[in-house]
Amino acid sequence: MCGGILLREAVRASVEWSPETDRFVLWVDELAGRPFVPEPFGAETDSLLVEVDEAGGETGRVVGVELALLELVPELPLLFELPGKEPLPLKELLIRLAEALPPWKGLARPPAP
């Protein structure tokens, strides 16, 4: 933060969804594949994925963000219809959109203890 203004850096990113864990991961492309440790924030199921160096120390750089989006989806009395698609409840629509994302590759894992 600089003088009360949050400075933001634009980074190229990729998104994946893991059907096994129902998690979305937004990777910073430049750092994808680097070892990381998860740092929980917000809901206990959400994490910043913080890069670690060869010694296992956190570098402070964010490799990605892991979110449990579908756990927070409310039941609504609406069906959402995207162009050319059938109307669906919100959660089912989000699952179908997620299934169209690239498969989970587990690009990086924390170093073994």
C-alpha positions in Angstrom: 0.0 0.0 0.0 1.3 3.4 -0.9 -0.3 6.5 0.7 -3.5 4.6 1.3 -3.6 3.3 -2.3 -3.3 -0.4 -3.0 -0.8 -1.0 -5.7 -1.5 -4.0 -7.9 0.7 -5.8 -10.3 -0.9 -7.5 -13.4 0.2 -11.1 -13.9 -0.7 -13.7 -16.5 -2.6 -16.5 -14.9 -4.1 -19.9 -15.6 -7.1 -21.6 -13.9 -7.7 -25.2 -13.1 -10.4 -27.1 -11.3 -9.9 -30.3 -9.3 -13.1 -32.4 -9.4 -11.7 -34.6 -6.6 -11.4 -31.8 -4.1 -13.9 -29.3 -5.7 -11.2 -26.6 -5.7 -10.4 -23.9 -8.2 -6.7 -22.9 -8.5 -5.6 -19.7 -10.1 -1.9 -20.0 -11.0 0.5 -17.2 -11.6 1.9 -18.5 -14.9 5.4 -17.2 -14.3 5.6 -19.1 -11.0 3.5 -22.2 -11.8 5.5 -25.3 -11.0 7.5 -23.7 -8.2 7.2 -25.4 -4.7 4.8 -23.7 -2.3 3.1 -23.9 1.0 -0.6 -23.1 1.5 -1.4 -20.2 3.7 -5.1 -20.3 4.7 -7.2 -17.1 4.4 -10.9 -16.3 4.7 -12.6 -19.6 4.9 -10.3 -22.4 6.2 -10.7 -24.1 2.8 -9.1 -21.2 0.8 -5.4 -20.7 0.6 -2.8 -18.4 -0.9 -0.1 -20.7 -2.4 3.2 -19.0 -1.3 6.4 -19.9 -3.0 9.2 -21.5 -0.9 12.9 -21.5 -1.7 15.3 -24.5 -1.7 15.6 -24.3 2.1 11.8 -24.3 2.6 11.6 -20.6 3.5 8.7 -18.6 2.2 9.8 -16.1 -0.4 6.6 -14.0 -0.1 5.7 -14.5 -3.8 2.2 -15.8 -4.5 2.3 -18.9 -6.8 -1.5 -19.1 -6.9 -4.8 -19.0 -5.0 -6.9 -22.1 -4.1 -10.6 -21.5 -3.6 -13.4 -23.8 -2.5 -16.0 -21.8 -4.5 -18.7 -24.4 -4.8 -19.0 -24.8 -1.0 -20.2 -21.2 -0.8 -22.8 -21.3 -3.5 -26.3 -20.5 -2.2 -29.5 -22.3 -3.2 -31.5 -19.8 -5.3 -35.0 -20.0 -6.8 -33.4 -19.2 -10.2 -32.2 -21.2 -13.1 -29.4 -19.5 -15.1 -29.4 -19.9 -18.8 -26.2 -19.1 -20.7 -26.5 -18.5 -24.5 -27.1 -21.8 -26.3 -27.2 -23.8 -23.0 -30.0 -25.2 -20.9 -31.2 -23.4 -17.8 -29.4 -24.8 -14.6 -29.3 -24.1 -10.9 -26.3 -22.0 -10.0 -24.1 -24.8 -8.5 -24.7 -27.1 -11.4 -23.9 -24.4 -13.9 -20.6 -23.6 -12.1 -19.7 -27.3 -12.0 -20.3 -27.5 -15.8 -18.2 -24.4 -16.4 -15.5 -25.9 -14.2 -15.5 -29.1 -16.1 -14.7 -27.2 -19.2 -11.5 -25.9 -17.6 -8.1 -27.6 -18.1 -7.8 -30.7 -15.9 -6.0 -30.4 -12.5 -2.3 -31.0 -13.1 -1.1 -30.4 -9.5 1.5 -28.1 -11.0 3.5 -27.9 -7.7 3.4 -29.4 -4.3 4.9 -28.3 -1.0 8.3 -29.8 -0.3 8.2 -33.0 1.8 8.8 -32.3 5.6 
